[in-house]
Amino acid sequence: MIKLYGITQSRAFRPLWLLHELGLPFEHVKVDFHGKDLDDPGYRALNPNGRIPTLIDGDLVLWESMAINLYLARKYGRGAGLWPDTIEDEARALQWSFWVMSEVESALLSVLMHSRVLPADRRDPEKVSRNRGLLKGPFSILDQTLADHEFLAGNRFTVADLNVAAVLSWCKPARLPLADYPHLDAWLRHCLERPARKAAQLA
Ligand SMILES: N[C@@H](CCC(=O)N[C@@H](CS)C(=O)NCC(=O)O)C(=O)O
């Protein structure tokens, strides 16, 4: 059986959401990044980075949330429509998954940490302001794309939408308003309304 390591309140949320979309049976091992779980030698043998998530599927041990999702969607998601139908749309799914990790994730995480997660005395408003500024470019690009396209790869919700929306789900807890990006805002709400996203959040 598939095993997914990592608590919901981490990047493990991304594969958890996808596993719920797929409706596959899986074991959820709630390894936490608070405390000592990630120092456990058994866990380190699976993921030498000492991070979550990690996936086991048969002989495959895989880490990196986007790699896990692209693998799961390609292997198990064709029937559910989560893997794109054409090579061109596969390429778009890869493009948007790499894009959200390289252009958005780090700046958005910094806004989240410094406006919400860190204790008040460790928050740096300068970082919030700088990273909010950095996000304007990528958010405008995504908004323009979604003005002309309902979805990011093909004409239905796929792993491309899930991967990008899962990262952008941090906008709400980071209290980042999206009013300047109406197409992005509407698409994100639509993605986050999906029952599988809600089920993953409760996992
Ligand atoms: N690029 C990795 C990042 C994984 C990652 O940094 N996970 C965090 C939790 S969200 C973690 O395990 N942090 C523990 C640590 O850095 O010690 C991915 O997307 O899977």
PDBQT file of the ligand as one rigid body, heavy atoms in Angstrom, charges set to zero:
ROOT
HETATM    1  N1  LIG A 301      11.173  21.128  -1.457  1.00  0.00    +0.000 N 
HETATM    2  C1  LIG A 301      10.674  20.215  -0.462  1.00  0.00    +0.000 C 
HETATM    3  C2  LIG A 301      10.638  20.953   0.863  1.00  0.00    +0.000 C 
HETATM    4  C3  LIG A 301      10.250  20.038   2.015  1.00  0.00    +0.000 C 
HETATM    5  C4  LIG A 301      10.281  20.806   3.336  1.00  0.00    +0.000 C 
HETATM    6  O1  LIG A 301      11.079  21.738   3.542  1.00  0.00    +0.000 OA
HETATM    7  N2  LIG A 301       9.398  20.396   4.269  1.00  0.00    +0.000 N 
HETATM    8  C5  LIG A 301       9.361  21.032   5.561  1.00  0.00    +0.000 C 
HETATM    9  C6  LIG A 301       7.964  20.988   6.151  1.00  0.00    +0.000 C 
HETATM   10  S1  LIG A 301       6.825  21.888   5.182  1.00  0.00    +0.000 SA
HETATM   11  C7  LIG A 301      10.282  20.289   6.509  1.00  0.00    +0.000 C 
HETATM   12  O2  LIG A 301      10.290  19.077   6.506  1.00  0.00    +0.000 OA
HETATM   13  N3  LIG A 301      11.010  21.019   7.329  1.00  0.00    +0.000 N 
HETATM   14  C8  LIG A 301      11.824  20.436   8.345  1.00  0.00    +0.000 C 
HETATM   15  C9  LIG A 301      13.167  21.062   8.434  1.00  0.00    +0.000 C 
HETATM   16  O3  LIG A 301      13.511  21.852   7.555  1.00  0.00    +0.000 OA
HETATM   17  O4  LIG A 301      13.869  20.751   9.389  1.00  0.00    +0.000 OA
HETATM   18  C10 LIG A 301       9.293  19.712  -0.883  1.00  0.00    +0.000 C 
HETATM   19  O5  LIG A 301       8.572  20.461  -1.558  1.00  0.00    +0.000 OA
HETATM   20  O6  LIG A 301       8.934  18.574  -0.556  1.00  0.00    +0.000 OA
ENDROOT
TORSDOF 0
